[in-house]
Amino acid sequence: MNAPGSLRVLGWVLAAGVPGLTFGCSSGGDAPVPGLGAGGSGAGGASGAPVGGSGAVAAGAGGSFGGSADAGGVGGGAVISVSGSGGSGVGGSAGSEEVCATATAAATLEPVYLGFAFDVSGSMGKGDYPWHDATLKWDPVVAATRGFFEDPASTGIMASLTAFPIDADEDERCDPESYASPDVAMTELPSATFGAALDTIREGDWRGGTPTLAVVEAVLEELDAYRVEHPGRYALVLVTDGYPQSCDDDSIESVEEVVRAAAADIPTYVIGVKNPPLVDDDGEAAPDTVTNLGGVAEAGGTETAFIIDTGDAARTSLDFQAAIEKIRGAAVACNLQIPMPPDRRKFEKDRVVVSTTSGTTTTELTYDASCAAAGAWHYDDVDAPTEVVLCPTTCATVQSDVQAALSVGFTCQPVITFPR
């Protein structure tokens, strides 16, 4: 927040996460609202009287906020004192950068939890067919996956990893209980643990079958149980190169049904790894095994699958990394509901400032719908905005700061210019 005296507060201040807090406000000339002193300058307004059993903000109705507030409302409600610069209070003149109301929307952003279900079947690199080439599928996909898990930009994200199938007979391989314990439990990123686990899997024999239904059921159940004591934003990330196979139920529709049931709380992202465009000695081309994966993503609430071409290892790694980046951007919570302007004033979309605060440092962000500028934000819908949305790089910076808080302020003059 700006230093006391640097701006004149004309409305109210909203502090999220403060239980038992009641706010009151009054415009010049009105009868005093309970909890507001009726003095002229506001420099010594009356102490805030409890409103509705909670504490109240103290301020002079005809001047700037400067009154004191009682320490402790009825029933343990918080009582807050608000200070500001001198002046005429509500109805006084305003400078072009003057903030008419400031709302602190959150102390920290919601944490993000991603559960990865990762296909380690033989089709990823066993070599029994030309298109099962590890150098074209497994190696570039794992390299990009490791990059995400070990990237400092992933700070603030938690992840788990469940590899499938296990090396067992069909009954055990297709049983969801076989995947109840992930290979890497929920771990804070960045972490090298995931890469080490994938390296260990690669050192063993290639495994047969693709028990997609079993692993999806297990990972969703794991995430659902974990979020009971760890609130935040959750998602399943399914990485596979083929349709379900070698189980009693190999129906893609069954997988869709499971992810659809969980989508409201845990959406499912799908990354499909295509076979490379190769032919065998008999002239047979690699089969298509990923097209129907789009239905799983749609049922899981994420619209469409990320389908990754193979054949060029470097291109595959880059494309997979880009898909992971999009998933990270979609999963991280960086939307902020626009609060109501004070004094029943009309919301003006060009009179909004967004700031981040970490400790004692406050940084004003830049409005940029293209997200090209550093420290940028934009509206969810410029024609009818309801949310402030941080751009991906800004979001990552804020997400990695456990002390970060966001505030939305309303200025008295336009501060945003929209392209015509």
C-alpha positions in Angstrom: 0.0 0.0 0.0 1.2 3.6 -0.6 2.7 5.5 2.3 0.1 7.3 4.5 -0.7 10.7 3.1 0.3 9.9 -0.5 -3.3 9.3 -1.6 -6.8 10.3 -0.4 -9.2 7.5 0.2 -12.7 8.5 -0.9 -14.6 5.3 -0.3 -13.9 2.2 1.7 -11.1 -0.3 2.1 -11.8 -4.0 1.8 -9.5 -6.4 3.4 -10.2 -10.0 2.4 -9.6 -12.8 4.9 -10.3 -10.6 8.0 -13.1 -12.4 9.9 -15.8 -10.4 11.7 -15.1 -7.2 9.9 -17.9 -4.8 9.0 -17.4 -1.8 6.7 -19.3 1.5 6.7 -19.0 4.6 4.6 -20.7 8.0 4.3 -20.7 10.9 1.8 -20.4 14.5 2.7 -23.6 15.9 4.3 -25.2 12.5 4.9 -26.2 11.4 8.4 -23.4 9.5 10.1 -23.3 5.8 9.4 -22.9 3.7 12.6 -19.1 3.4 13.2 -18.2 6.7 11.5 -17.4 9.9 13.3 -19.3 12.9 12.1 -16.5 15.4 12.4 -15.4 17.8 9.8 -11.7 17.1 9.0 -11.8 13.5 10.2 -8.5 14.0 12.0 -10.1 12.9 15.3 -13.4 11.2 14.3 -15.3 9.2 16.9 -14.3 5.7 17.8 -16.0 3.1 15.7 -19.1 1.6 17.3 -19.7 -2.1 16.6 -22.1 -2.7 13.7 -23.9 -6.0 13.5 -21.8 -7.5 16.3 -18.5 -6.8 14.4 -15.9 -4.0 14.5 -16.2 -0.9 12.4 -14.0 1.5 10.5 -13.6 4.9 12.1 -13.5 8.1 10.0 -14.8 11.6 9.7 -17.7 11.7 7.4 -16.9 15.2 6.1 -13.2 14.7 5.8 -10.4 12.2 5.2 -10.2 9.0 7.0 -8.2 9.6 10.2 -10.3 8.4 13.2 -9.3 5.8 15.6 -11.2 2.5 16.1 -11.9 0.4 19.2 -9.7 -2.6 19.7 -12.0 -5.6 19.6 -15.6 -5.8 18.4 -18.4 -7.8 19.9 -17.8 -11.6 19.5 -14.2 -11.1 18.7 -14.8 -9.2 15.5 -11.8 -7.2 14.1 -11.8 -3.4 14.5 -9.6 -1.5 12.1 -8.3 2.1 12.0 -7.9 3.7 8.5 -5.7 6.7 7.9 -5.3 9.1 4.9 -4.3 12.5 3.9 -6.0 15.7 4.9 -8.4 17.5 2.7 -12.0 18.0 2.0 -12.9 14.3 2.1 -15.8 13.0 0.0 -16.7 15.6 -2.6 -13.2 17.1 -2.7 -11.2 17.6 -5.8 -9.3 14.6 -7.2 -5.9 14.3 -9.0 -5.6 12.1 -12.1 -3.9 9.4 -10.2 -6.0 9.6 -7.1 -7.4 6.2 -5.9 -11.0 6.4 -5.0 -11.2 3.0 -3.4 -8.7 0.1 -2.9 -9.7 -3.5 -2.3 -7.2 -6.2 -1.2 -8.4 -9.3 -2.9 -6.1 -12.0 -1.4 -3.1 -12.4 0.8 -1.8 -15.1 -1.4 -2.8 -16.8 -4.6 -4.3 -20.3 -4.5 -1.7 -23.1 -4.6 -1.8 -25.4 -7.6 -1.7 -29.2 -7.5 -1.1 -31.3 -10.6 -1.3 -35.1 -10.7 0.6 -36.5 -13.7 -0.5 -39.9 -15.1 2.5 -40.8 -17.3 2.5 -43.6 -19.9 5.6 -45.8 -19.7 4.4 -48.6 -22.0 6.5 -50.3 -24.6 5.0 -48.2 -27.4 6.9 -45.2 -26.0 10.3 -46.7 -27.0 10.5 -50.6 -26.9 11.7 -50.6 -30.6 9.5 -53.6 -31.6 8.2 -51.4 -34.4 10.0 -48.5 -36.2 7.5 -46.1 -34.7 8.2 -47.3 -31.1 11.6 -45.5 -31.2 12.7 -44.2 -27.8 14.9 -41.5 -29.4 11.8 -40.1 -31.2 9.2 -40.5 -28.4 10.4 -41.4 -24.9 13.6 -39.3 -24.8 12.2 -35.9 -26.0 9.0 -36.3 -24.0 10.9 -37.1 -20.8 13.4 -34.3 -21.4 10.5 -31.7 -21.7 8.7 -33.2 -18.7 11.9 -33.0 -16.6 12.3 -29.4 -17.7 8.9 -28.5 -16.3 9.5 -30.3 -13.0 12.9 -28.7 -12.6 12.1 -25.2 -13.9 12.4 -22.4 -11.3 9.3 -20.9 -13.0 7.3 -23.9 -11.6 7.8 -22.5 -8.1 4.5 -22.5 -6.3 3.2 -25.6 -8.0 2.9 -29.0 -6.3 2.9 -32.1 -8.4 2.8 -35.9 -8.2 3.7 -38.6 -10.7 2.0 -42.0 -11.3 3.6 -44.1 -14.0 1.5 -46.7 -15.9 1.3 -49.6 -16.5 3.0 -51.4 -13.7 4.9 -54.5 -14.6 2.4 -57.2 -13.6 -0.3 -59.6 -14.9 -3.5 -58.2 -16.4 -5.6 -58.5 -13.2 -3.1 -56.4 -11.2 -2.1 -54.1 -14.0 -5.7 -53.1 -14.7 -6.7 -52.7 -11.0 -7.0 -49.0 -9.9 -5.6 -50.1 -6.5 -2.2 -50.7 -8.2 -1.9 -47.0 -8.8 -3.2 -45.7 -5.5 0.3 -44.7 -4.4 2.1 -42.5 -6.9 5.7 -43.1 -7.9 6.4 -39.5 -6.7 4.1 -38.2 -4.0 2.9 -34.6 -4.0 6.1 -32.6 -4.1 6.8 -28.9 -4.3 8.4 -27.8 -7.6 11.1 -27.3 -8.8 12.3 -30.8 -8.0 14.7 -33.3 -9.5 12.9 -36.2 -7.9 10.6 -36.7 -10.9 13.4 -37.0 -13.5 15.2 -39.5 -11.2 12.0 -41.6 -11.1 11.6 -41.6 -14.9 15.3 -42.5 -15.3 14.8 -45.5 -13.0 11.7 -46.7 -15.0 13.7 -46.3 -18.3 16.4 -48.6 -16.9 14.0 -51.5 -16.5 12.1 -53.6 -19.1 9.4 -52.0 -21.2 6.0 -52.7 -19.9 2.9 -54.0 -21.8 -0.6 -52.6 -21.9 -2.2 -49.2 -21.5 -4.6 -49.3 -18.4 -5.8 -45.8 -18.9 -9.1 -46.2 -17.0 -7.4 -47.7 -14.0 -4.8 -45.0 -13.6 -7.2 -42.1 -14.2 -9.5 -43.5 -11.6 -6.7 -43.8 -9.1 -5.0 -40.4 -9.7 -8.4 -38.6 -9.5 -9.2 -40.4 -6.2 -5.7 -39.5 -4.9 -6.2 -35.8 -5.8 -9.7 -35.7 -4.4 -8.5 -37.1 -1.1 -5.5 -34.8 -0.9 -7.5 -31.6 -1.5 -9.6 -32.2 1.7 -6.7 -30.9 3.8 -4.9 -28.9 1.1 -7.3 -26.5 -0.6 -6.3 -25.1 -3.9 -6.6 -25.6 -7.7 -6.2 -29.2 -8.8 -5.8 -30.9 -12.2 -5.0 -34.3 -13.7 -2.4 -34.3 -16.5 -2.6 -37.5 -18.6 0.4 -38.1 -20.8 -0.1 -41.1 -23.2 0.7 -42.3 -26.7 -2.3 -44.5 -27.2 -5.8 -45.6 -26.5 -6.6 -47.9 -23.5 -5.7 -51.5 -24.2 -5.1 -55.0 -22.7 -7.7 -54.6 -19.9 -11.3 -55.9 -19.7 -12.6 -52.3 -20.2 -10.6 -50.6 -23.0 -13.4 -48.2 -23.8 -12.4 -44.6 -24.3 -15.9 -43.7 -23.3 -15.4 -45.2 -19.9 -12.4 -42.9 -19.4 -14.5 -39.9 -20.5 -17.2 -40.8 -18.0 -14.8 -40.9 -15.1 -13.1 -37.5 -15.9 -16.4 -35.9 -16.7 -17.7 -36.8 -13.2 -14.6 -35.0 -11.6 -14.2 -32.1 -14.0 -15.9 -29.5 -11.9 -13.3 -29.9 -9.1 -10.4 -31.6 -10.9 -10.2 -30.9 -14.7 -8.2 -33.3 -16.9 -5.6 -32.1 -19.4 -4.4 -34.6 -22.0 -1.1 -34.7 -23.9 -1.2 -37.2 -26.7 2.1 -38.3 -28.2 1.7 -39.4 -31.8 3.6 -42.2 -33.5 6.3 -40.9 -35.9 5.4 -41.0 -39.6 7.4 -44.2 -40.3 6.7 -47.5 -42.1 7.8 -51.1 -41.3 9.5 -53.5 -43.6 6.1 -54.6 -45.1 5.3 -51.0 -45.9 2.8 -50.7 -43.1 2.5 -47.1 -41.7 2.3 -46.3 -38.0 -1.3 -46.4 -36.7 -3.2 -43.4 -35.4 -3.6 -44.0 -31.6 -4.3 -40.5 -30.3 -7.2 -38.9 -32.2 -9.9 -40.0 -29.8 -8.0 -38.6 -26.8 -9.6 -35.3 -27.6 -12.8 -36.7 -26.2 -11.1 -37.3 -22.8 -9.9 -33.7 -22.7 -13.4 -32.3 -23.6 -15.1 -34.5 -21.0 -12.5 -33.4 -18.5 -13.4 -29.7 -19.0 -10.3 -28.6 -20.9 -11.8 -28.5 -24.4 -9.1 -30.2 -26.4 -6.1 -32.5 -26.2 -2.5 -31.3 -26.9 -1.4 -33.7 -29.7 2.4 -33.8 -30.1 4.0 -34.8 -33.4 7.1 -37.0 -33.3 9.8 -37.8 -35.8 11.9 -34.8 -35.0 13.1 -35.2 -31.5 14.0 -31.5 -31.0 10.6 -30.3 -32.3 8.8 -32.9 -30.2 10.5 -31.7 -27.0 9.7 -28.0 -27.8 6.1 -28.8 -28.7 5.7 -30.9 -25.5 7.2 -28.1 -23.4 4.8 -25.6 -25.0 1.9 -27.8 -24.1 3.1 -28.1 -20.5 3.5 -24.3 -20.3 -0.1 -23.8 -21.5 -1.3 -26.2 -18.9 0.7 -24.4 -16.2 -0.7 -21.1 -17.2 -4.3 -22.4 -17.2 -3.9 -24.1 -13.8 -2.3 -21.2 -11.9 -4.9 -19.0 -10.2 -4.3 -15.5 -11.3 -7.8 -14.1 -11.8 -9.1 -11.5 -9.4 -12.8 -10.6 -9.2 -13.3 -6.8 -9.8 -14.8 -5.4 -6.6 -17.7 -2.9 -6.7 -16.7 0.7 -6.8 -17.6 2.7 -3.7 -20.4 5.2 -3.2 -22.5 3.5 -5.8 -20.4 5.1 -8.5 -20.5 3.6 -12.0 -17.6 1.2 -12.8 -15.3 2.7 -15.4 -13.0 0.1 -17.0 -10.4 2.7 -17.9 -10.1 4.0 -14.3 -8.6 0.9 -12.7 -5.1 0.3 -11.3 -3.8 -3.1 -10.2 -0.9 -3.5 -7.8 1.0 -6.3 -6.2 2.4 -6.0 -2.7 5.2 -8.1 -1.2 6.2 -7.2 2.3 6.6 -3.4 2.2 7.1 -3.1 -1.5 4.1 -2.2 -3.8 4.4 -2.5 -7.6 1.8 -1.0 -9.9 1.2 -3.3 -12.9 0.7 -2.3 -16.5 -2.5 -2.9 -18.5 -1.6 -4.8 -21.7 -4.0 -7.1 -23.4 -1.2 -8.6 -25.5 0.8 -9.5 -22.4 3.9 -8.2 -24.1 4.9 -5.7 -21.4 6.6 -6.7 -18.2 4.3 -6.9 -15.1 1.2 -6.8 -17.2 -2.5 -7.6 -16.7 -5.7 -7.4 -18.7 -9.5 -7.9 -18.3 -11.2 -11.3 -18.9 -13.5 -9.5 -21.4 -12.6 -6.0 -22.4 -16.2 -5.3 -23.5 -17.8 -6.5 -20.3 -15.0 -7.1 -17.7 -15.7 -9.0 -14.5 -12.2 -10.1 -13.6 -8.6 -8.9 -13.6 -6.3 -11.5 -15.2 -2.5 -11.4 -14.6 -0.4 -12.2 -17.7 1.6 -15.5 -17.5 4.9 -14.0 -16.6 3.4 -11.7 -14.0 1.3 -14.6 -12.7 4.4 -16.8 -12.3 6.2 -14.1 -10.4 3.3 -13.5 -8.1 2.7 -17.3 -7.7 6.3 -17.8 -6.6 6.0 -15.2 -3.8 4.3 -16.6 -0.7 3.9 -13.0 0.6 2.3 -11.6 -2.6 -1.0 -9.8 -2.4 -3.1 -8.2 -5.1 -5.1 -5.0 -4.9 -7.5 -3.3 -7.3 -7.9 0.4 -7.1 -10.3 2.9 -8.8 -8.9 6.2 -10.0 -10.8 9.4 -10.5 -9.5 10.0 -14.0 -8.8 7.6 -16.9 -5.5 5.7 -16.6 -6.0 3.1 -19.3 -6.1 3.7 -23.1 -7.7 0.9 -25.1 -6.8 0.3 -28.8 -9.5 1.6 -31.1 
